[in-house]
Amino acid sequence: MNHVYEAFAVPGFLLFMAIEFIYARRKKKKEIFKFSSSITNISIGVADRLMDLFFSGSFYALYYYVYKNFHFFDIGKSWYVWVILILATDLVWYWYHRLGHEVNVLWGAHIVHHQSEEFNYTVSARITIFQAFVRTVFWSFLPLVGFHPDMVIPILLFHGAYSFFTHTQMIGKLGFLENILITPSHHRVHHASDEKYLNKNYGDVFVFWDMLFGTFQREQEAPTYGITHPLKSNSFLWQHFHYVLEIAVAVNRAATFKDKFLAVFGPPENMDPRIRPALERKYKIHTEKAQTNANFRFYLNFQLAVSIISLFVMSVMYDQMETASIVAISSTILVTLINCGALLEQKRWIYYLEIIRFFIPIIYVSQQYAGPEFLITMTVTFIIVSMLFPLQEWYHKRLFEERPELA
């Protein structure tokens, strides 16, 4: 499929993030954006968009397959079907979203979206490929009923774009629209960890599903954002997989089949809160970090900018690129995103991650153009330079004011 149109959504969303950032600063609300959190949010979004390059075509093909082989009704493509479809899509979203909060294994796919303790447009980027797979299963009900994929796909793209704009604190309440649409005010409630706001406002576009099913709550007190037990980590890997590990531990500890089943399919609020702290100690997830300097922030921003530009170029050129080039660029982007989180966490293996990233393009050039001699020469050269100069110590001093006690 052609990825060009989807590629240009990336700079569009980044533009709105920049506008919101500038507007927040002018309104003296700098606290809305936190450096480490925003870096983490965008990193997760870049990874999701990268995975979309590989899987979105398969998702769309699934809708056509389901429609062609299993659809119940011939609904057609009349103008009024668009109205019915957007309502049906929002209803499916409501139950997908609600079950994503009420079933442990589905919450494991969705929790990443709620971990951020800030709330701005960067938070909308916190989508994972796991969540996309779950969502696709639910979306498949639309072609199964009889809505043509030629109509379903544009509606889904509209849904995704609309939800982006509800992730902001810079837009207040919107008068009578509060009784019709899911507004930023309603979605702020959904992202809150306050007791009165928990499990509320699951709708994506329209608010009446929440009103109908008893999950609607208006914004009153200012919300506290994040999950009820804050993650306190910016690690790219930990944010994606901590809850999967928690479920695995809960299953392992369960004595009966029923308890094991509930550990996977039961409600998240029944998860033993002692499991995560134990995992944090096991995997040395720390929250207090050494002082960083201007080089550190510049380096993180530069890495993320290069990743975004690389993603954009690859999205535009995807259908013309060779597999080896796609693998090399994708690997470099993923290692960079992991590195951003590791830098924020100041893990002891960040230097070695840099080495891996350094050698990815070298391996690519060696495999595609220069032959194994190039790889051998570069490897020997790196080993010699590392023996003659304290590269690891230099690396740490450039990024941190004092060499930190790495985790």
C-alpha positions in Angstrom: 0.0 0.0 0.0 1.0 3.6 -0.4 2.2 5.1 2.9 2.8 8.7 1.7 -0.4 10.2 3.0 0.1 8.6 6.4 3.7 9.8 6.5 2.6 13.5 6.2 0.4 13.0 9.3 3.6 12.9 11.4 4.8 16.5 10.7 1.2 17.6 11.0 0.8 16.3 14.5 4.3 17.6 15.5 3.2 21.1 14.3 0.2 21.0 16.7 2.4 19.8 19.5 4.7 22.8 18.9 1.8 25.2 18.8 0.4 23.8 22.1 3.9 24.1 23.6 4.4 27.7 22.6 0.8 28.6 23.7 1.4 27.0 27.1 4.6 29.0 27.6 2.8 32.2 26.6 0.1 31.4 29.1 2.8 30.8 31.8 1.8 27.1 32.1 5.2 25.6 31.6 4.4 22.7 33.9 2.1 21.2 31.3 5.2 20.0 29.5 7.9 18.1 31.3 11.1 17.3 29.3 11.6 13.7 30.2 7.9 12.8 30.0 7.5 14.5 26.6 10.6 12.7 25.2 9.1 9.4 26.4 5.7 10.1 24.9 7.0 11.0 21.5 9.4 8.0 21.6 6.5 5.6 22.1 4.6 7.4 19.3 7.6 7.0 16.9 7.8 3.3 17.7 4.1 2.9 17.0 4.2 4.7 13.7 7.2 2.5 12.7 5.3 -0.6 13.5 2.3 0.7 11.5 4.5 0.7 8.4 4.8 -3.0 8.7 1.3 -3.9 9.9 -1.3 -1.3 8.9 -1.5 -2.8 5.4 -2.3 -6.2 7.0 -4.9 -4.6 9.2 -6.6 -3.1 6.2 -6.4 -6.3 4.3 -8.1 -8.1 7.1 -11.1 -5.8 6.9 -11.4 -6.6 3.2 -11.0 -10.3 3.9 -13.7 -10.3 6.6 -16.1 -8.3 4.4 -15.6 -10.4 1.3 -16.0 -13.8 3.1 -18.2 -13.3 6.1 -20.3 -10.1 6.1 -23.9 -10.5 7.3 -25.7 -7.7 5.5 -25.2 -5.7 2.3 -25.4 -2.3 3.8 -24.2 -0.4 0.7 -22.5 3.0 0.4 -25.4 5.5 0.4 -24.7 8.8 2.1 -26.7 8.0 5.2 -24.5 4.9 5.7 -21.7 7.3 6.6 -23.8 8.6 9.5 -24.7 5.1 10.7 -21.1 4.0 10.4 -19.6 6.8 12.5 -22.1 6.0 15.2 -21.4 2.3 15.0 -17.6 2.9 15.0 -17.9 5.0 18.1 -20.0 2.3 19.8 -17.4 -0.3 19.0 -14.7 2.0 20.2 -16.5 2.5 23.5 -16.6 -1.2 24.3 -13.1 -1.8 23.0 -11.9 1.1 25.2 -14.0 0.0 28.3 -12.9 -3.6 28.1 -9.3 -2.3 27.7 -9.7 -0.9 31.2 -11.6 -3.8 32.7 -9.7 -6.9 31.5 -6.1 -7.4 32.6 -4.6 -8.7 29.4 -6.3 -5.9 27.4 -5.2 -3.3 30.0 -1.7 -4.6 29.5 -1.9 -3.4 25.9 -3.6 -0.1 26.8 -1.8 0.9 30.0 1.1 2.6 28.2 -1.3 5.2 27.0 -2.2 6.2 30.6 1.2 6.1 32.2 2.2 9.7 31.6 1.7 12.1 34.5 1.4 15.0 32.1 -1.5 15.7 29.7 -0.9 17.3 26.4 -0.8 16.5 22.7 2.4 14.3 23.1 0.3 11.9 25.3 -1.8 11.1 22.3 1.3 9.5 20.7 1.4 6.9 23.5 0.0 4.0 21.4 1.6 0.6 21.1 1.5 -2.0 18.4 -0.1 -4.4 21.0 -3.0 -1.9 21.4 -3.3 -1.7 17.6 -3.7 -5.5 17.3 -6.4 -5.5 19.9 -8.2 -2.6 18.3 -8.1 -4.2 14.9 -10.0 -7.2 16.2 -12.7 -5.0 17.4 -12.8 -2.9 14.2 -13.3 -6.1 12.3 -16.8 -6.3 13.6 -17.7 -3.4 11.3 -17.0 -5.2 8.0 -18.4 -8.3 9.5 -21.7 -6.6 10.0 -21.6 -5.3 6.4 -20.0 -1.9 6.3 -17.7 -1.8 3.3 -13.9 -1.4 4.1 -13.8 1.5 1.6 -15.9 3.4 4.2 -14.6 1.8 7.4 -10.9 2.8 6.8 -11.5 6.6 6.3 -13.8 6.6 9.4 -11.1 4.9 11.4 -8.5 7.5 10.2 -10.9 10.3 11.3 -11.4 8.7 14.7 -7.6 8.6 15.2 -7.2 12.2 14.2 -10.1 13.4 16.4 -8.8 11.8 19.5 -5.4 13.5 19.1 -7.1 16.9 19.7 -8.8 15.8 23.0 -5.4 15.4 24.7 -4.9 19.0 25.9 -5.2 21.2 28.9 -5.1 24.3 26.9 -8.8 24.1 25.7 -11.4 24.7 28.3 -15.0 23.6 28.4 -16.9 24.0 25.1 -20.4 24.9 26.1 -23.2 22.9 24.5 -20.7 20.6 22.7 -20.0 19.1 26.1 -23.3 17.3 25.9 -22.6 15.9 22.4 -18.9 15.3 21.9 -16.0 13.9 23.8 -14.2 17.2 24.5 -10.8 17.8 25.9 -12.5 18.3 29.3 -14.2 14.9 29.1 -10.9 13.2 28.1 -9.0 14.9 30.9 -11.3 13.1 33.2 -10.6 9.8 31.5 -6.8 10.2 32.0 -7.2 11.1 35.6 -6.1 8.8 38.5 -8.4 10.5 41.0 -11.0 8.1 42.6 -14.1 9.9 41.3 -12.7 10.0 37.8 -11.6 6.4 37.5 -13.1 4.3 34.7 -15.1 7.2 33.2 -15.6 8.7 29.7 -14.6 5.9 27.4 -16.1 7.4 24.2 -13.9 8.7 21.4 -16.1 11.1 19.5 -19.6 11.1 21.1 -20.4 11.4 24.8 -23.8 9.8 24.7 -22.4 6.2 25.0 -21.0 7.0 28.4 -24.3 8.6 29.4 -26.2 5.6 28.2 -24.0 3.0 29.9 -23.4 4.9 33.2 -19.7 5.8 32.8 -20.0 9.6 32.2 -18.3 12.1 34.5 -18.0 15.8 34.1 -14.7 17.5 34.9 -14.9 19.3 38.3 -11.7 19.4 40.3 -8.5 19.6 38.3 -7.4 16.0 37.5 -4.3 14.2 38.6 -2.9 12.4 35.6 -1.4 9.0 35.3 -2.2 5.6 36.7 -3.2 4.9 40.2 0.2 3.4 41.1 2.6 5.7 39.2 5.2 4.0 37.1 8.1 6.4 38.0 10.1 5.3 35.1 11.0 6.7 31.6 12.4 3.4 30.3 11.1 2.6 26.8 11.2 -1.1 27.5 9.8 -1.0 31.1 6.8 1.1 30.1 5.9 -1.4 27.3 6.4 -4.6 29.2 6.1 -4.1 33.0 2.4 -5.0 33.1 3.0 -8.1 31.0 5.5 -9.2 33.6 3.1 -8.4 36.4 0.5 -10.6 34.9 3.1 -13.4 34.4 4.1 -13.2 38.1 0.4 -13.2 39.2 -0.3 -16.3 37.0 2.8 -18.0 38.4 1.7 -17.3 42.0 -1.9 -18.3 41.5 -2.7 -21.7 43.1 -5.8 -22.6 41.2 -6.9 -22.5 37.5 -9.5 -20.0 38.4 -7.0 -17.7 40.0 -4.7 -18.0 37.0 -7.6 -17.3 34.7 -8.5 -14.2 36.7 -4.9 -13.0 36.7 -5.2 -12.8 32.9 -8.8 -11.9 32.3 -9.9 -10.4 35.6 -10.1 -6.7 36.5 -6.8 -4.7 36.9 -7.9 -3.4 40.3 -7.5 -6.9 41.7 -3.8 -7.1 40.7 -1.6 -7.5 43.7 0.1 -4.0 44.2 3.1 -5.7 45.7 4.2 -7.3 42.5 5.4 -4.2 40.7 7.7 -3.0 43.5 9.2 -6.5 43.7 9.8 -6.4 39.9 11.3 -2.9 40.2 13.8 -4.1 42.8 14.6 -7.1 40.6 15.2 -5.1 37.5 16.7 -2.1 39.3 14.1 0.4 38.2 15.3 3.6 39.9 13.7 7.0 40.0 16.4 9.3 41.5 19.0 10.3 38.9 22.2 12.3 38.8 22.3 15.8 37.6 22.3 16.2 33.8 23.6 19.1 31.7 22.8 20.9 28.5 24.6 18.3 26.4 22.3 15.7 27.7 19.1 17.5 26.6 20.6 18.4 23.3 21.7 14.8 22.7 18.2 13.4 23.5 16.5 16.0 21.4 18.9 15.4 18.5 18.4 11.6 18.7 14.6 11.9 18.7 14.7 14.4 15.8 16.8 12.2 13.7 14.5 9.2 14.4 11.5 11.2 13.4 13.1 12.4 10.2 14.3 8.9 9.4 10.8 7.6 10.0 9.3 10.2 7.8 11.7 9.6 4.9 11.2 5.8 5.2 7.4 6.2 5.2 7.5 8.3 2.0 10.0 5.9 0.3 8.8 2.6 1.9 7.3 1.1 -1.3 10.5 1.7 -3.2 13.0 0.6 -0.5 14.8 -2.8 -0.4 14.3 -5.0 2.6 17.9 -4.6 3.8 17.5 -0.8 3.9 14.1 -1.0 5.8 15.7 -3.4 8.4 18.7 -1.2 8.9 16.8 2.0 9.4 14.1 0.4 11.5 16.7 -1.3 13.7 18.5 2.0 14.2 15.3 3.8 15.1 14.3 1.2 17.6 17.7 1.1 19.2 17.7 4.9 19.4 14.3 4.9 21.1 15.5 2.3 23.7 18.6 4.4 24.1 16.5 7.6 24.9 14.7 5.7 27.7 18.0 4.2 29.0 19.6 7.6 29.0 16.7 9.0 31.1 17.1 6.1 33.4 20.9 6.2 33.3 21.3 2.5 32.8 24.8 1.0 33.0 24.4 -0.5 29.5 23.7 2.8 27.6 27.3 3.0 26.3 27.0 -0.6 24.9 23.7 0.3 23.3 25.6 3.2 21.5 28.1 0.6 20.2 25.3 -1.5 18.8 23.7 1.5 17.1 27.2 2.5 15.7 27.6 -0.9 14.1 24.2 -1.2 12.5 25.0 1.1 9.5 28.5 -0.4 9.3 26.9 -3.9 9.0 24.5 -2.6 6.4 27.2 -1.0 4.3 29.3 -4.1 4.6 26.5 -6.4 3.6 25.2 -4.3 0.7 28.3 -2.7 -0.7 31.7 -3.0 0.8 32.0 -6.6 1.8 33.1 -8.3 5.1 36.5 -6.6 4.9 34.9 -3.3 5.7 33.2 -4.7 8.8 36.4 -6.3 10.0 38.4 -3.1 9.5 35.9 -1.0 11.4 35.7 -3.5 14.2 39.4 -3.7 14.6 39.7 0.1 14.4 37.0 0.5 17.1 38.7 -1.9 19.4 42.1 -0.2 19.1 40.6 3.3 19.7 38.7 2.0 22.7 42.0 0.6 24.1 43.9 3.9 23.5 41.2 6.3 24.7 38.7 6.1 27.6 35.7 6.4 25.4 33.1 5.3 28.0 34.4 7.8 30.6 34.4 10.6 27.9 30.8 9.6 26.9 29.5 9.9 30.5 31.3 13.1 31.2 29.8 14.7 28.1 26.3 13.9 29.2 26.3 14.2 32.9 27.8 16.9 35.2 29.2 14.1 37.3 29.6 10.5 36.4 26.4 8.9 37.8 26.1 5.8 39.8 24.5 3.9 36.9 21.7 1.5 37.5 
